[in-house]
Each structure stands twice: as C-alpha cells, then as structure tokens.
Amino acid sequence: GYETVLAEDGKQAVDIYEREEGNIDLVLLDMVMPVMNGRDCFKRLRQMSPAIRVILSSGFTREEDLKDMETEGLDGFIQKPYRSASLGEIVHTVLG
C-alpha cells in the first residue's frame, strides 16, 4: 500500500529528495550504491532535513559505520537478504 520512488544511485536519491521532500515520508537506502554510497547519501539527506526517516539495508556493513549512522539518527537497519514481511514490519515501525 505504499507509493515508492526509485533512485538508481545515491546522488539521484538526493536530487529526488530535494525536489520531492514534502512528499517523501521514508527513505530506504542500500549501503553500497554507485556514485554516492549509502553513508554519504544518508549524511547529505540529514543535512537537508534533520527529521528525515531513513532505514538502511545491507548485506555487509561495518559495525562502526552502522553505529555512527545510528548515532546520527538512523531509524532502522534491515540485513540482506530479507523477506518482504520483514521489510513491511520495519517500515511500519519507523512510520509509526
């Protein structure tokens, strides 16, 4: 029941958010993306909108990167591979 917007890379995600900020309730980021990785994209999005809700998804994430992002306000993390039900649960939790 959610409407989604796809970005091909981290830079495109930032550009889309900049244009559509008022229409985006949640961002799901992969840690490994071309052009701009998930960590850098997350930081840029937080600069643009400190209240932005972000869930990070990754098959491999260094523990210190994840801890730093959690300290900076990351709302959730989901380990790959995951089932759609697990994704639905974390999205529901973060959106409240």
Backbone as a printed PyTorch tensor [residue, N CA C, xyz], in Angstrom:
tensor([[[  0.7950,  -1.2140,   0.0000],
         [  0.0000,   0.0000,   0.0000],
         [  0.8290,   1.2650,   0.0000]],

        [[  2.1420,   1.1510,  -0.1340],
         [  2.9880,   2.3460,  -0.1540],
         [  3.2980,   2.7380,  -1.5910]],

        [[  3.3980,   4.0090,  -1.8220],
         [  3.8440,   4.5080,  -3.1220],
         [  5.3490,   4.6990,  -3.0360]],

        [[  6.0700,   4.1860,  -4.0330],
         [  7.5240,   4.2530,  -3.9860],
         [  8.0990,   5.0280,  -5.1630]],

        [[  9.3020,   5.5360,  -4.9520],
         [ 10.0800,   6.2210,  -5.9790],
         [ 11.4490,   5.5630,  -5.9790]],

        [[ 11.9470,   5.1990,  -7.1430],
         [ 13.2290,   4.5260,  -7.2640],
         [ 14.3230,   5.5040,  -7.6900]],

        [[ 15.4530,   5.4230,  -7.0230],
         [ 16.6440,   6.1660,  -7.4230],
         [ 17.6950,   5.1450,  -7.8350]],

        [[ 18.3910,   5.3970,  -8.9050],
         [ 19.4050,   4.4680,  -9.4140],
         [ 20.7070,   4.5170,  -8.6230]],

        [[ 20.9510,   5.6180,  -7.9170],
         [ 22.1750,   5.7620,  -7.1370],
         [ 21.9500,   6.7980,  -6.0370]],

        [[ 22.9500,   6.9560,  -5.1740],
         [ 22.8210,   7.8790,  -4.0510],
         [ 22.6460,   9.3240,  -4.4650]],

        [[ 23.3360,   9.7590,  -5.4780],
         [ 23.2060,  11.1480,  -5.9460],
         [ 21.8020,  11.4040,  -6.4550]],

        [[ 21.2650,  10.4710,  -7.2300],
         [ 19.9100,  10.6260,  -7.7340],
         [ 18.9080,  10.6470,  -6.5790]],

        [[ 19.1510,   9.8680,  -5.5440],
         [ 18.2770,   9.8690,  -4.3700],
         [ 18.2480,  11.2480,  -3.7190]],

        [[ 19.4060,  11.8660,  -3.5760],
         [ 19.4810,  13.2150,  -3.0070],
         [ 18.7350,  14.2050,  -3.8950]],

        [[ 18.9370,  14.1200,  -5.1990],
         [ 18.2570,  15.0260,  -6.1310],
         [ 16.7370,  14.8620,  -6.0530]],

        [[ 16.2750,  13.6280,  -6.0050],
         [ 14.8300,  13.3730,  -5.9150],
         [ 14.2920,  13.9210,  -4.5980]],

        [[ 14.9900,  13.6640,  -3.5060],
         [ 14.5240,  14.1510,  -2.2080],
         [ 14.4660,  15.6720,  -2.1870]],

        [[ 15.4410,  16.3030,  -2.8020],
         [ 15.4660,  17.7690,  -2.8570],
         [ 14.2230,  18.3150,  -3.5550]],

        [[ 13.8010,  17.6530,  -4.6270],
         [ 12.6100,  18.0840,  -5.3750],
         [ 11.3140,  17.6970,  -4.6910]],

        [[ 11.2970,  16.5450,  -4.0460],
         [ 10.0490,  15.9510,  -3.5480],
         [  9.9570,  15.8630,  -2.0250]],

        [[ 10.7720,  16.5970,  -1.3150],
         [ 10.8930,  16.4490,   0.1330],
         [  9.5440,  16.3560,   0.8550]],

        [[  8.6290,  17.2050,   0.5370],
         [  7.3370,  17.2150,   1.2120],
         [  6.4790,  15.9980,   0.9210]],

        [[  6.8400,  15.2300,  -0.0920],
         [  6.0620,  14.0620,  -0.4960],
         [  6.7070,  12.7350,  -0.0930]],

        [[  7.8370,  12.7880,   0.5760],
         [  8.5640,  11.5670,   0.9340],
         [  8.5700,  11.4220,   2.4530]],

        [[  8.0150,  10.3040,   2.9280],
         [  7.9160,  10.0510,   4.3660],
         [  9.0530,   9.1950,   4.9020]],

        [[  9.7100,   8.4440,   4.0210],
         [ 10.7240,   7.4860,   4.4540],
         [ 11.6660,   7.1950,   3.2980]],

        [[ 12.9430,   7.0300,   3.6190],
         [ 13.9390,   6.6520,   2.6140],
         [ 14.5460,   5.3140,   3.0250]],

        [[ 14.5830,   4.3810,   2.0850],
         [ 15.2390,   3.0870,   2.2720],
         [ 16.5190,   3.1260,   1.4430]],

        [[ 17.6610,   3.0760,   2.1100],
         [ 18.9590,   3.1670,   1.4390],
         [ 19.6820,   1.8410,   1.4870]],

        [[ 20.3970,   1.5400,   0.4190],
         [ 21.3590,   0.4510,   0.4260],
         [ 22.7010,   1.0650,   0.8090]],

        [[ 23.5350,   0.3340,   1.5000],
         [ 24.8420,   0.8740,   1.8710],
         [ 25.7550,   0.9930,   0.6570]],

        [[ 25.6610,   0.0240,  -0.2620],
         [ 26.5210,   0.0330,  -1.4400],
         [ 25.6940,   0.4710,  -2.6510]],

        [[ 25.9860,   1.6820,  -3.1220],
         [ 25.3080,   2.2430,  -4.2980],
         [ 26.3560,   2.9400,  -5.1500]],

        [[ 26.1180,   3.0270,  -6.4530],
         [ 27.0560,   3.7650,  -7.2990],
         [ 26.9550,   5.2720,  -7.0540]],

        [[ 27.9470,   5.9860,  -7.4850],
         [ 28.0610,   7.4480,  -7.4680],
         [ 28.1950,   7.9830,  -6.0390]],

        [[ 27.2600,   7.6730,  -5.1550],
         [ 27.3060,   8.1140,  -3.7600],
         [ 26.8220,   6.9510,  -2.8930]],

        [[ 27.6540,   6.4970,  -1.9690],
         [ 27.2730,   5.3400,  -1.1530],
         [ 26.1860,   5.7090,  -0.1390]],

        [[ 25.6600,   4.7030,   0.5340],
         [ 24.5670,   4.9130,   1.4680],
         [ 24.9180,   5.8130,   2.6310]],

        [[ 26.1130,   5.6710,   3.1510],
         [ 26.5280,   6.5220,   4.2800],
         [ 26.5840,   7.9880,   3.8810]],

        [[ 27.2070,   8.2930,   2.7360],
         [ 27.2990,   9.6860,   2.2800],
         [ 25.9260,  10.2410,   1.9100]],

        [[ 25.1040,   9.4080,   1.2990],
         [ 23.7450,   9.8190,   0.9500],
         [ 22.9530,  10.1380,   2.2200]],

        [[ 23.0570,   9.2710,   3.2180],
         [ 22.3850,   9.4870,   4.4930],
         [ 22.7970,  10.8240,   5.1080]],

        [[ 24.0950,  11.0930,   5.1420],
         [ 24.5850,  12.3490,   5.7200],
         [ 24.0400,  13.5530,   4.9690]],

        [[ 24.0410,  13.4670,   3.6520],
         [ 23.5240,  14.5900,   2.8430],
         [ 22.0320,  14.7890,   3.0840]],

        [[ 21.2690,  13.7050,   3.1400],
         [ 19.8320,  13.8100,   3.3960],
         [ 19.5730,  14.4030,   4.7820]],

        [[ 20.3440,  14.0110,   5.7880],
         [ 20.1750,  14.5600,   7.1410],
         [ 20.4990,  16.0410,   7.1840]],

        [[ 21.4670,  16.4860,   6.3720],
         [ 21.7720,  17.9180,   6.2940],
         [ 20.5850,  18.6820,   5.7130]],

        [[ 19.9550,  18.0930,   4.7190],
         [ 18.8180,  18.7250,   4.0660],
         [ 17.5950,  18.7420,   4.9680]],

        [[ 17.3870,  17.6640,   5.7010],
         [ 16.2050,  17.5010,   6.5290],
         [ 16.5530,  16.6690,   7.7660]],

        [[ 16.8770,  17.3130,   8.8790],
         [ 17.2790,  16.5700,  10.0740],
         [ 16.2260,  15.5810,  10.5900]],

        [[ 14.9820,  15.7790,  10.2560],
         [ 13.9150,  14.8900,  10.7390],
         [ 13.6100,  13.7450,   9.7760]],

        [[ 14.3600,  13.6350,   8.6870],
         [ 14.0960,  12.5880,   7.7000],
         [ 14.1870,  11.2060,   8.3460]],

        [[ 13.2840,  10.3280,   7.9560],
         [ 13.3020,   8.9400,   8.4600],
         [ 13.9940,   8.0620,   7.4290]],

        [[ 15.0140,   7.3140,   7.8890],
         [ 15.8370,   6.5050,   6.9880],
         [ 16.0360,   5.1080,   7.5670]],

        [[ 15.8340,   4.1180,   6.7030],
         [ 16.1650,   2.7310,   7.0120],
         [ 17.3170,   2.3380,   6.0940]],

        [[ 18.3200,   1.7060,   6.6580],
         [ 19.4690,   1.2390,   5.8900],
         [ 19.3390,  -0.2570,   5.6640]],

        [[ 19.6560,  -0.6880,   4.4560],
         [ 19.6520,  -2.1000,   4.0980],
         [ 21.0300,  -2.4530,   3.5760]],

        [[ 21.5480,  -3.6040,   4.0170],
         [ 22.8530,  -4.0100,   3.5260],
         [ 23.0760,  -5.4920,   3.7800]],

        [[ 23.8560,  -6.0930,   2.9080],
         [ 24.2880,  -7.4650,   3.1150],
         [ 25.5800,  -7.5030,   3.8890]],

        [[ 26.3210,  -6.3980,   3.8490],
         [ 27.5740,  -6.2990,   4.5830],
         [ 27.7680,  -4.8500,   4.9900]],

        [[ 27.8320,  -4.6200,   6.2720],
         [ 28.0570,  -3.2740,   6.7930],
         [ 29.0550,  -3.3600,   7.9330]],

        [[ 30.0430,  -2.4910,   7.8820],
         [ 30.9890,  -2.4500,   9.0000],
         [ 30.2490,  -1.9510,  10.2350]],

        [[ 30.4870,  -2.5970,  11.3420],
         [ 29.7930,  -2.2710,  12.5910],
         [ 29.9710,  -0.8000,  12.9710]],

        [[ 31.1750,  -0.2550,  12.7900],
         [ 31.3980,   1.1450,  13.1650],
         [ 30.6150,   2.1090,  12.2740]],

        [[ 30.4470,   1.7590,  10.9860],
         [ 29.6320,   2.6010,  10.1080],
         [ 28.1860,   2.6210,  10.5830]],

        [[ 27.6780,   1.4620,  10.9240],
         [ 26.2970,   1.3620,  11.3800],
         [ 26.1090,   2.1270,  12.6860]],

        [[ 27.0260,   1.9710,  13.6190],
         [ 26.9340,   2.6830,  14.9080],
         [ 26.9760,   4.1930,  14.6950]],

        [[ 27.8710,   4.6620,  13.8250],
         [ 27.9450,   6.1030,  13.5390],
         [ 26.6290,   6.6190,  12.9650]],

        [[ 26.0570,   5.8530,  12.0460],
         [ 24.7970,   6.2850,  11.4300],
         [ 23.6540,   6.2540,  12.4430]],

        [[ 23.6420,   5.2690,  13.3220],
         [ 22.6210,   5.2230,  14.3740],
         [ 22.7420,   6.4340,  15.2860]],

        [[ 23.9750,   6.8120,  15.6160],
         [ 24.2090,   7.9970,  16.4380],
         [ 23.7050,   9.2580,  15.7390]],

        [[ 23.8060,   9.2760,  14.4150],
         [ 23.3720,  10.4340,  13.6290],
         [ 21.8780,  10.4140,  13.3160]],

        [[ 21.1550,   9.4000,  13.8120],
         [ 19.7040,   9.4090,  13.6620],
         [ 19.1160,   8.3740,  12.7330]],

        [[ 19.8790,   7.3690,  12.3350],
         [ 19.3270,   6.3020,  11.5060],
         [ 18.1570,   5.6620,  12.2390]],

        [[ 17.0400,   5.4850,  11.5400],
         [ 15.8220,   4.9860,  12.1700],
         [ 15.7180,   3.4700,  12.2100]],

        [[ 16.4190,   2.7820,  11.3290],
         [ 16.3250,   1.3330,  11.3140],
         [ 17.3490,   0.7170,  10.3870]],

        [[ 17.5720,  -0.5760,  10.5930],
         [ 18.5040,  -1.3400,   9.7600],
         [ 17.8690,  -2.6840,   9.4710]],

        [[ 17.9710,  -3.1280,   8.2230],
         [ 17.4980,  -4.4490,   7.8450],
         [ 18.6050,  -5.1450,   7.0600]],

        [[ 18.9560,  -6.3270,   7.5320],
         [ 20.0410,  -7.1110,   6.9350],
         [ 19.5450,  -7.8490,   5.6930]],

        [[ 20.3220,  -7.7840,   4.6110],
         [ 20.0130,  -8.5630,   3.4110],
         [ 20.5370,  -9.9740,   3.5950]],

        [[ 19.9300, -10.9500,   3.0430],
         [ 18.6380, -10.8910,   2.3470],
         [ 17.5040, -10.8350,   3.3700]],

        [[ 16.4130, -10.2280,   2.9880],
         [ 15.2680, -10.1410,   3.8840],
         [ 13.9990, -10.4790,   3.1150]],

        [[ 12.9790, -10.8120,   3.8500],
         [ 11.6730, -11.1320,   3.2670],
         [ 10.8250,  -9.8660,   3.2420]],

        [[  9.8780,  -9.8180,   2.3410],
         [  9.0260,  -8.6300,   2.2340],
         [  8.2700,  -8.3740,   3.5350]],

        [[  7.9110,  -9.4300,   4.2620],
         [  7.2190,  -9.2490,   5.5340],
         [  8.1090,  -8.5190,   6.5430]],

        [[  9.3990,  -8.8510,   6.5660],
         [ 10.3380,  -8.1840,   7.4740],
         [ 10.4960,  -6.7130,   7.1030]],

        [[ 10.5760,  -6.4470,   5.8080],
         [ 10.6630,  -5.0640,   5.3540],
         [  9.3920,  -4.3140,   5.7430]],

        [[  8.2490,  -4.9300,   5.5240],
         [  6.9810,  -4.2980,   5.8880],
         [  6.9060,  -3.9620,   7.3660]],

        [[  7.4160,  -4.8570,   8.2090],
         [  7.4000,  -4.6180,   9.6560],
         [  8.2540,  -3.4190,  10.0420]],

        [[  9.4630,  -3.3370,   9.5040],
         [ 10.3420,  -2.2300,   9.8910],
         [  9.8120,  -0.9070,   9.3260]],

        [[  9.2730,  -0.9290,   8.1140],
         [  8.6890,   0.2940,   7.5430],
         [  7.5190,   0.7500,   8.4170]],

        [[  6.6490,  -0.1640,   8.7900],
         [  5.5030,   0.1730,   9.6480],
         [  5.9660,   0.7430,  10.9860]],

        [[  6.9840,   0.1330,  11.5720],
         [  7.5110,   0.6020,  12.8540],
         [  8.0740,   2.0110,  12.7440]],

        [[  8.8890,   2.2590,  11.7240],
         [  9.5220,   3.5650,  11.5660],
         [  8.4950,   4.6470,  11.2480]],

        [[  7.4980,   4.3170,  10.4400],
         [  6.4800,   5.3110,  10.1030],
         [  5.4970,   5.5340,  11.2470]],

        [[  5.4780,   4.5830,  12.2000],
         [  4.6240,   4.7440,  13.3770],
         [  3.2100,   4.4420,  13.0590]]])
